[in-house]
Amino acid sequence: MWRHPILKVLLLTYVAWGAWHWNANRPFYQPDGVLAEGEPQQTNIENGEKLQIGRWTLTIRASYQITARVLAREPYHFDPIADLVPEDLALGWGPMSDTHILRTIDISQSDRFYYWHARPATLIARDAIISHSANTHVIPQTRAIAKALARLRPGEVVTLTGDLVDAVRDDGRWLKTSLVRNDTGAGACEVMLVTDVRP
């Protein structure tokens, strides 16, 4: 059957990678009930410190800590800001951390956006979905933090500590963080320099 051994090796490698990827990203089961009750904690900073990460200059806009359920996680390897932001996390807290409610909401990510669609049976208002969930561009401070972020699975509850930042690259590309939780659309994502990851 296998006249070309290299094709067999490639197929087996692809199947093994697919199995590993599925296992690493399979949803984490959670029972019904609110899992992350508190609101994100934020303290805005005037004239914040500037930090350099590779080609990017970061300006701290606020200290930030959030305990939330991972609604979705999307890694990015080749898009224009992947050198700074290797992945996005869609995070939910309050009612958006409750499995009972999330069963009635379809969630996805692509092109650096987080999308949701509430089914007719949903028990939560549109404004509550917006104000209790966010797409967060996560910037790992260290390699260890990058590994911890990459291991997160949808359904897990995590506490992230760090800073909300604006970022400018040496070629002029820029990112601006949201500083509120009730915005939506382009510009509504939090840009977070993550300094600590805890379950």
C-alpha positions in Angstrom: 0.0 0.0 0.0 2.8 2.5 0.9 5.0 2.7 -2.1 6.5 5.9 -0.9 7.7 5.6 2.7 8.1 9.3 3.1 4.4 9.8 2.5 3.7 7.4 5.3 6.0 9.3 7.6 4.4 12.6 6.7 0.9 11.2 7.3 1.8 9.7 10.6 3.5 12.9 11.7 0.4 14.9 10.7 -1.9 12.5 12.6 0.3 12.7 15.7 0.4 16.5 15.6 -3.4 16.6 15.2 -3.8 14.3 18.2 -1.4 16.4 20.3 -3.1 19.7 19.2 -6.6 18.4 20.1 -5.5 17.1 23.5 -3.7 20.3 24.3 -6.7 22.5 23.4 -9.6 20.3 24.4 -12.2 22.1 26.5 -11.8 21.8 30.3 -15.1 20.6 31.7 -16.7 22.9 34.3 -20.0 22.5 36.2 -22.8 25.0 36.1 -22.4 28.1 38.3 -20.4 31.4 38.3 -16.7 30.5 38.5 -15.1 34.0 38.4 -17.3 36.3 40.5 -15.1 39.4 40.8 -14.6 42.3 38.3 -11.2 42.9 36.8 -9.1 45.2 39.0 -7.6 48.2 37.2 -5.7 51.3 38.3 -5.1 53.8 35.6 -1.6 55.3 35.4 -0.8 58.8 34.1 2.6 59.2 32.2 3.3 55.5 32.6 6.7 53.8 32.4 8.0 52.9 28.9 9.4 49.4 28.3 11.2 47.9 25.3 10.4 44.4 24.0 12.2 43.6 20.8 11.2 46.2 18.2 8.3 47.4 20.3 8.1 50.3 22.8 5.4 49.7 25.4 3.7 52.5 27.4 2.0 51.3 30.6 -1.5 52.7 30.8 -2.9 50.8 33.9 -2.1 48.1 36.3 -4.5 45.2 35.7 -5.5 41.9 37.3 -8.3 39.6 36.1 -9.6 36.3 37.2 -11.7 34.8 34.4 -12.7 31.7 32.6 -11.0 31.1 29.3 -13.8 31.2 26.7 -11.4 30.6 23.7 -7.7 30.8 22.9 -6.2 31.6 19.5 -2.5 31.4 18.8 -1.0 33.6 16.0 2.3 32.8 14.4 2.5 34.8 11.2 0.3 37.8 11.5 1.7 41.3 11.7 1.8 41.6 15.5 2.7 38.0 16.3 6.2 39.0 17.3 4.8 40.8 20.3 1.4 39.1 20.8 1.6 35.3 20.2 -2.0 34.6 21.2 -5.3 36.1 22.2 -7.5 35.0 25.0 -11.3 35.5 25.1 -12.0 35.8 28.8 -15.3 35.8 30.7 -16.2 36.6 34.3 -19.4 36.9 36.3 -22.3 35.4 34.3 -19.9 34.8 31.4 -18.0 32.3 33.5 -21.2 30.2 34.1 -21.4 27.0 32.0 -25.2 27.1 32.2 -25.2 30.5 30.3 -22.4 29.7 28.0 -24.3 26.7 26.6 -26.5 29.2 24.8 -23.7 31.3 23.4 -21.5 30.4 20.4 -18.0 31.8 20.8 -15.1 31.9 18.3 -12.0 33.9 17.5 -10.2 34.9 14.3 -8.3 37.8 12.8 -7.6 39.2 16.3 -11.3 39.5 17.1 -13.5 37.5 19.5 -17.0 36.8 18.2 -20.1 35.7 20.1 -23.6 34.8 19.0 -26.4 34.4 21.6 -29.0 31.9 20.7 -32.7 32.7 21.4 -32.7 30.6 24.5 -29.9 32.6 26.2 -30.5 33.9 29.7 -28.3 36.9 29.5 -28.7 40.4 27.9 -26.4 41.7 25.2 -25.0 44.4 27.4 -24.1 41.8 30.1 -22.2 39.7 27.6 -20.2 42.8 26.4 -19.4 44.0 29.9 -18.4 40.6 31.3 -16.2 39.3 28.5 -13.2 40.6 26.5 -10.7 39.7 23.9 -7.3 40.2 25.4 -4.1 40.4 23.4 -1.6 38.8 25.8 2.1 39.8 25.8 4.2 37.4 27.9 6.8 39.1 29.9 9.1 35.9 30.0 9.4 32.6 28.2 8.0 30.8 31.3 4.9 33.0 31.1 4.6 32.4 27.4 4.6 28.6 28.1 2.0 29.0 30.9 -0.3 31.0 28.6 0.1 28.5 25.8 -1.0 25.7 28.1 -4.3 27.3 28.9 -7.4 25.5 27.7 -11.0 26.7 27.1 -13.0 26.3 30.3 -10.1 26.9 32.7 -10.2 29.6 35.3 -7.0 31.7 35.4 -5.8 34.8 37.2 -3.6 37.1 35.0 -1.6 39.9 36.6 0.2 42.6 34.7 -0.3 45.9 32.9 -2.5 47.3 30.1 -0.2 48.9 27.6 -0.1 50.8 24.3 2.6 49.6 21.9 4.5 51.1 19.0 6.9 49.2 16.7 9.9 50.8 15.1 8.2 50.6 11.7 5.2 52.6 12.9 2.8 49.8 13.6 0.9 50.3 16.8 -1.6 48.8 19.3 -3.8 50.8 21.7 -5.3 49.1 24.7 -8.9 49.5 25.8 -9.3 50.8 29.3 -13.0 50.0 29.8 -15.1 46.8 29.8 -18.2 48.0 28.0 -16.8 48.8 24.6 -17.0 46.5 21.5 -15.6 46.3 18.0 -12.3 47.5 16.7 -10.2 49.0 19.5 -12.1 47.3 22.3 -9.4 44.7 23.0 -7.3 44.8 26.1 -3.5 44.7 25.3 -2.0 43.1 28.4 1.6 42.7 29.4 1.3 39.5 31.5 3.7 39.3 34.5 2.1 36.4 36.3 -0.3 33.5 35.5 -2.0 31.5 38.2 -4.8 28.9 38.1 
